[in-house]
Structures are given as C-alpha cells and as structure tokens.
Amino acid sequence: MTDTLARPARTARAPRAAWSRGRAGSRIGRLPAPLLALGLFAAARCAGILVLAAVARRTGQDTFGLLGTSWDARWYVGIAAHGYGRTLHFGPEVTQSDLAFFPLFPGLVRAVTAVLPVSGPAAGLLVAWTAAALAAYGIFVLGAHLYGRRTATLLVLLWGLLPHSVVLSMAYTEPVLTACAVWALYALLTGHPVVAGALAALAGLARPNGFAVAAAVIVVAAVETVRGRGSRALWAGALLAPAGWCAYVLWVGRRQGDLFGGYFGVQDGWGSHFDLGRASLAFAKRMLLTGDRFVFAAALVIVAAGVLLFALLLADRAPLALVVYSGVLLLVVVGGSGFFESKARFLLPAFPLLIPLARALARTTRARPWHAGVVLASLAGLSLGYGAYLVAVARMPL
C-alpha cells in the first residue's frame, strides 16, 4: 500500500551534489538541504515583513498591528481572550458571528498567553510563524520523499513566494492548517494512516476547508479497499480523520438550536455558502464587464491559475492523496460564495498545486539556471510588493 500511494509516475531525484555545481553554488551546496529550504523560506517571509514595514511607515501605520490584528486576526484574538459569543449585525441578511471561526488557532493562542507574558496578537504571531515553519519543513520532507531535494527546496520557496504569502506572516489560520495537512499527507503516503487521521482531525479544527485533509484520507482508504489493499489501520485513520471538523460543526449546531444546520446558518450570515460557483461566476462576469478594484482582478487570475495548476497536477500523475486534497480545496474556492477577494488566500494551503511548477523549475536550474533565477526573482518582487499592498494599502478583507 505504501509504495503504491507514495510513488509518482516519474520520480526525479536530484543527485546529492546537484546544489554544489559551479562556483556560485559551492558554498550553498554545503548546507543541509532542509536547512537551505527553510532558510530560503525564512528569507522570503522576512523580506516580506520588511517591505510591509516600509510601506506601513510611509503610510503612518503600525506594522505589528497590521500583522497581528488585521481583519480575521482580530476575531481570533477576541475568541482566545473571551471565548465565543460575539455577533455583529449589519442588516437583516448580514449577521457576522464568531462561531464561523474554528477553534484550533484561538485555542493555541490562548495556551501561549497562559504560559508566556505576551499579548494576544503577539501570541497569534508566534503560533502562526511556528506553524509556517513546521509547514515549510513538512513540504520539504514530502517533496523530497516524492521528487527529490532540489524539487522539494523549490516547492518550499514557491510556497513562500505566492502572491498572498504575506498571510503566512500574519495571525491567520492558513499556516496551522497547512502544517496539519502536509504532515497528515506525509503520514498517509508513508504508511501511517492512524497518524494521518489524527492530524486530519486537527486540520478539521483549524478551518472550514480543513475537511479537505479528511477527504484525502477517506478517498485513499476507499480506493485501497477496492483494490484489495485495505487494512484496519487505514480505516481507523479514515474514521478518525473527519472527527475534528464534524465535532465543531455539531457543537455550533447544538449551540444554535439546529444540530445539523446551525453552523451553515452561521456561514450564511457571513454570505458564505456552497452554490456550485453561481455567485462567483456572476461576480467575475460583473467585474470583467464593468471593471472593479485591482484586488478582485488579482483574485480571479490566481484562482484561474489554481485551476490550471490542478490540471497539470493531474497530468503529472501525482499521488491520489495530494490530488484529492488539492481538488477539494479548489472546489471550495470555485464553488463557494462569500468574500471573492479572499479566494486566493483560501488556496494557500493547496501547496501540491505548485508541484508541476517546482518540477519544471528544477529541470530549468540544471539546464538554464539564469532563467530559473529570473523567474524566482520576478515571483519574489510580485509577492513582496503585492503582499504589502494587500495589508497596508488595499484596506480590503483578506
């Protein structure tokens, strides 16, 4: 079971000395590959914070406040400090309740404030940054397991240079979900389904779209059973995987007086529901015909790129677990209504979508390293500039 799940169609492992070819790479090649990957990721995110700080200073804003208390971060910090119970009313059809926010991140923030003398926003940043580092390391380990160290390193760097990667430096839940997801997928691909199920349950407590991890575990268990390779451990993991997501949805439903529909009623109050993409299609049509703010257009391009990358992931014959996980995340983005400008952020945990690009860049670094450097530099400029614009200038929900 493990070999079938974990082995891609075309495995391209980089030779051990690949990073040390040429004068420029000689010193870099001496670094352990995981350390190099994490160092590049940290450099990308630190650069992003520095650019944001420069823009914030120019516009008279506080960098710490932008990172720790912007938009959803304020809700999470409030839940950590006071528990659930806050509701804002903006008319008969818009009622925003903090019950829409899943409990893992505020629970971690509260735990940090209980043991360290830090504020809620500072604790939120500590949790998010730690989770981002764990996620980046997990992406490297998973990428190296499947495609080799060169591709894994580039995969981590690409994840840190996404247009919305500034969110990985904020008190948001995407780093926590990604950390749970990547290690759950790695456990599943390496033959530890119960561990995968437990981590999937945690992912289900992190965000509404965290059930994508459980979906991957369940689908893999079903397929392996059909193939005659099922096991008790695999199904134990599959049964455990949706426990976190289901538990919170049912808890909210019981609190709202509607066990199975209460949570979805809360989401309706935020204008978020699954409508097979009708609302998103109508919004995109209106934006294209009448023109709208830059953030909306950028979100549309990023989501379209996500669809293209998913097609390439399928063509690359990636392991089933990665395809299901990414596909469910993409389906939620494309098929869900709500804040259109946030759709690009919802794709941040879908790191497997970057595998085709990382593999292509890995081949380019061997044949034309200068071309790969230009691509990465361009992505870095876009990421750093657009991230600062999103947080400090656009003044729109992330």
DOPADREN-324462 format. One line per 4 residues: number of its first residue (from 1); for each residue x, y, z of C-alpha. Coordinates in pm, whole numbers, padded with zeros to 5 digits. Layout:
BEGIN
NUM	X:Y:Z | ...
end
This chain:
BEGIN
1	00000:00000:00000 | 00270:00247:00093 | 00468:00207:-00229 | 00160:00244:-00448
5	00041:00555:-00268 | 00374:00728:-00242 | 00543:00658:-00575 | 00478:00917:-00852
9	00488:00818:-01214 | 00815:00994:-01287 | 01042:01028:-00988 | 01333:01264:-01047
13	01566:01264:-00750 | 01838:01526:-00759 | 02192:01398:-00710 | 02347:01477:-00377
17	02594:01723:-00526 | 02344:01900:-00752 | 02334:02218:-00546 | 02713:02247:-00541
21	02778:02268:-00913 | 02970:02576:-01018 | 03141:02842:-00814 | 02826:03024:-00713
25	02669:02710:-00572 | 02971:02567:-00393 | 02903:02723:-00056 | 02528:02671:-00080
29	02586:02305:-00160 | 02748:02252:00180 | 02425:02339:00360 | 02195:02051:00456
33	01906:02053:00212 | 01631:02105:00475 | 01825:02395:00625 | 01863:02553:00283
37	01491:02519:00211 | 01390:02666:00548 | 01648:02942:00513 | 01511:03044:00174
41	01157:03036:00309 | 01253:03244:00613 | 01439:03492:00392 | 01134:03531:00169
45	00899:03592:00460 | 01139:03826:00644 | 01179:04028:00325 | 00802:04044:00302
49	00776:04181:00655 | 01048:04440:00584 | 00870:04562:00271 | 00542:04578:00462
53	00713:04770:00742 | 00848:05021:00491 | 00504:05073:00339 | 00342:05092:00681
57	00589:05357:00793 | 00529:05555:00477 | 00152:05543:00532 | 00163:05610:00907
61	00054:05263:01018 | 00185:05017:01276 | 00344:04704:01130 | 00273:04491:01438
65	-00092:04595:01432 | -00122:04512:01063 | 00025:04166:01116 | -00144:04080:01444
69	-00487:04245:01439 | -00596:04284:01076 | -00939:04152:00977 | -00984:03787:01084
73	-00687:03807:01321 | -00890:04041:01539 | -01169:03783:01563 | -00928:03504:01657
77	-00759:03713:01925 | -01101:03804:02065 | -01207:03438:02082 | -00880:03349:02254
81	-00932:03619:02515 | -01309:03599:02577 | -01439:03280:02420 | -01721:03261:02168
85	-02021:03488:02181 | -01953:03796:01965 | -02202:03882:01689 | -02216:04187:01464
89	-02536:04283:01282 | -02523:04469:00950 | -02886:04439:00849 | -03135:04153:00822
93	-02924:03948:00579 | -02573:04007:00719 | -02501:03877:01068 | -02137:03802:01144
97	-02087:03561:01435 | -01753:03448:01569 | -01888:03092:01558 | -01780:03092:01193
101	-01419:03068:01313 | -01289:02723:01406 | -01130:02676:01750 | -00779:02534:01699
105	-00596:02860:01630 | -00758:03067:01911 | -00707:02771:02143 | -00335:02772:02065
109	-00321:03150:02110 | -00486:03120:02449 | -00241:02848:02552 | 00055:03069:02458
113	-00078:03366:02654 | -00126:03135:02953 | 00243:03039:02965 | 00416:03345:02819
117	00387:03713:02919 | 00273:03826:02574 | -00038:03989:02433 | -00297:03807:02227
121	-00175:03949:01893 | 00186:03861:01978 | 00079:03509:02072 | -00111:03482:01745
125	00201:03576:01551 | 00412:03326:01746 | 00165:03048:01669 | 00138:03144:01301
129	00514:03177:01248 | 00585:02847:01425 | 00317:02673:01220 | 00452:02826:00898
133	00799:02689:00976 | 00656:02344:01053 | 00455:02357:00732 | 00756:02461:00525
137	00964:02179:00670 | 00682:01934:00605 | 00652:02050:00245 | 01025:01990:00201
141	01008:01642:00357 | 00708:01543:00146 | 00857:01691:-00171 | 01193:01521:-00114
145	01021:01190:-00049 | 00838:01207:-00383 | 01055:01411:-00617 | 01399:01473:-00467
149	01564:01751:-00269 | 01601:02004:-00550 | 01231:01999:-00634 | 01142:01997:-00263
153	01353:02307:-00196 | 01195:02492:-00486 | 00850:02380:-00373 | 00908:02538:-00031
157	01043:02857:-00186 | 00748:02886:-00427 | 00505:02844:-00137 | 00680:03127:00045
161	00659:03349:-00266 | 00292:03314:-00352 | 00112:03647:-00409 | -00081:03601:-00082
165	00208:03453:00117 | 00208:03765:00336 | -00075:03585:00519 | 00182:03329:00636
169	00339:03610:00840 | 00009:03721:00996 | -00202:03592:01285 | -00412:03383:01049
173	-00500:03013:01038 | -00359:02914:00699 | -00015:02821:00840 | -00175:02598:01105
177	-00398:02423:00853 | -00109:02372:00611 | 00114:02229:00885 | -00152:01978:00990
181	-00229:01893:00627 | 00122:01837:00499 | 00222:01611:00787 | -00107:01420:00760
185	-00046:01363:00389 | 00313:01258:00453 | 00199:01011:00720 | -00060:00872:00479
189	00192:00832:00196 | 00447:00663:00421 | 00211:00405:00568 | 00095:00564:00895
193	-00280:00609:00838 | -00378:00645:01203 | -00133:00932:01246 | -00271:01079:00924
197	-00624:01051:01061 | -00531:01222:01387 | -00363:01510:01205 | -00658:01534:00967
201	-00885:01568:01270 | -00669:01858:01390 | -00685:02015:01045 | -01062:01991:01067
205	-01048:02204:01381 | -00837:02470:01211 | -01053:02598:00925 | -01381:02516:00747
209	-01190:02388:00445 | -00978:02169:00671 | -01208:01879:00587 | -01009:01854:00262
213	-00746:01658:00456 | -01007:01416:00587 | -01144:01377:00234 | -00798:01272:00114
217	-00764:01009:00389 | -01114:00871:00329 | -01082:00853:-00050 | -00745:00680:-00027
221	-00888:00428:00221 | -01182:00358:-00011 | -00966:00318:-00321 | -00719:00092:-00144
225	-01005:-00120:-00014 | -01148:-00159:-00365 | -00802:-00265:-00481 | -00790:-00526:-00207
229	-00521:-00347:-00008 | -00733:-00203:00272 | -00644:-00252:00636 | -00787:-00188:00981
233	-00530:00085:01042 | -00626:00259:00717 | -00993:00259:00804 | -00921:00362:01162
237	-00744:00666:01018 | -01033:00730:00779 | -01287:00719:01061 | -01075:00945:01281
241	-00998:01199:01007 | -01331:01390:00996 | -01379:01387:01375 | -01249:01739:01440
245	-01449:01909:01164 | -01768:01720:01247 | -01732:01784:01620 | -01711:02159:01580
249	-01992:02178:01322 | -02221:01975:01551 | -02120:02181:01857 | -02214:02502:01681
253	-02537:02343:01559 | -02631:02239:01912 | -02550:02587:02040 | -02762:02743:01765
257	-03054:02506:01825 | -03019:02331:01488 | -02781:02038:01522 | -02710:01976:01155
261	-02787:02316:01007 | -02680:02564:01271 | -02320:02605:01158 | -02422:02652:00796
265	-02671:02914:00911 | -02382:03099:01075 | -02190:03086:00748 | -02496:03216:00562
269	-02488:03517:00791 | -02141:03591:00655 | -02267:03545:00299 | -02074:03218:00261
273	-02234:02904:00124 | -02173:02645:-00144 | -02372:02723:-00459 | -02171:02537:-00726
277	-01998:02860:-00821 | -02302:03063:-00930 | -02223:03362:-00711 | -01854:03356:-00804
281	-01936:03334:-01175 | -02179:03625:-01150 | -01926:03834:-00960 | -01648:03757:-01210
285	-01878:03845:-01501 | -01974:04177:-01341 | -01612:04257:-01266 | -01496:04182:-01619
289	-01779:04379:-01782 | -01783:04684:-01557 | -01432:04692:-01409 | -01358:04670:-01040
293	-01081:04702:-00787 | -00741:04553:-00854 | -00763:04301:-00569 | -01068:04136:-00724
297	-00898:04104:-01063 | -00587:03959:-00899 | -00801:03706:-00708 | -00967:03600:-01032
301	-00629:03547:-01202 | -00493:03349:-00905 | -00796:03121:-00890 | -00775:03063:-01267
305	-00406:02979:-01224 | -00504:02735:-00949 | -00740:02555:-01187 | -00464:02532:-01449
309	-00211:02404:-01196 | -00459:02140:-01080 | -00491:02017:-01438 | -00111:01998:-01457
313	-00104:01810:-01124 | -00342:01554:-01272 | -00132:01527:-01587 | 00176:01477:-01367
317	00003:01174:-01211 | 00062:01292:-00856 | -00032:01059:-00569 | -00407:01030:-00514
321	-00395:01185:-00165 | -00242:01507:-00298 | -00489:01523:-00587 | -00793:01480:-00361
325	-00668:01727:-00102 | -00592:01996:-00360 | -00908:01923:-00556 | -01135:01968:-00255
329	-00966:02294:-00159 | -01003:02418:-00516 | -01366:02305:-00531 | -01446:02503:-00216
333	-01285:02813:-00365 | -01452:02785:-00705 | -01789:02660:-00583 | -01830:02874:-00273
337	-01980:03220:-00243 | -01871:03486:00003 | -01577:03725:00000 | -01438:03696:-00353
341	-01118:03879:-00260 | -01039:03606:-00003 | -01045:03318:-00251 | -00675:03349:-00332
345	-00593:03321:00040 | -00803:03006:00068 | -00568:02841:-00184 | -00257:02898:00029
349	-00281:02552:00194 | -00306:02389:-00152 | 00072:02356:-00184 | 00055:02043:-00409
353	-00067:02272:-00688 | 00289:02409:-00700 | 00447:02069:-00768 | 00436:02094:-01151
357	00595:02440:-01138 | 00859:02325:-00888 | 00949:02026:-01106 | 00976:02245:-01414
361	01199:02490:-01229 | 01414:02204:-01101 | 01480:02099:-01459 | 01549:02459:-01556
365	01803:02510:-01277 | 02009:02229:-01428 | 01991:02343:-01790 | 01940:02720:-01762
369	01997:02839:-01404 | 01986:03204:-01514 | 01633:03161:-01648 | 01519:02999:-01324
373	01673:03286:-01128 | 01480:03541:-01334 | 01153:03354:-01273 | 01212:03333:-00898
377	01319:03698:-00876 | 01005:03803:-01060 | 00788:03596:-00827 | 00967:03748:-00528
381	00904:04101:-00649 | 00537:04027:-00709 | 00495:03856:-00373 | 00668:04125:-00166
385	00502:04416:-00340 | 00153:04272:-00365 | 00162:04143:-00007 | 00243:04489:00128
389	-00028:04637:-00093 | -00288:04390:00034 | -00222:04452:00402 | -00129:04822:00415
393	-00294:04984:00114 | -00590:04791:-00024 | -00787:04802:00301 | -00997:04507:00195
397	-01071:04185:00383 | -00801:03925:00343
end
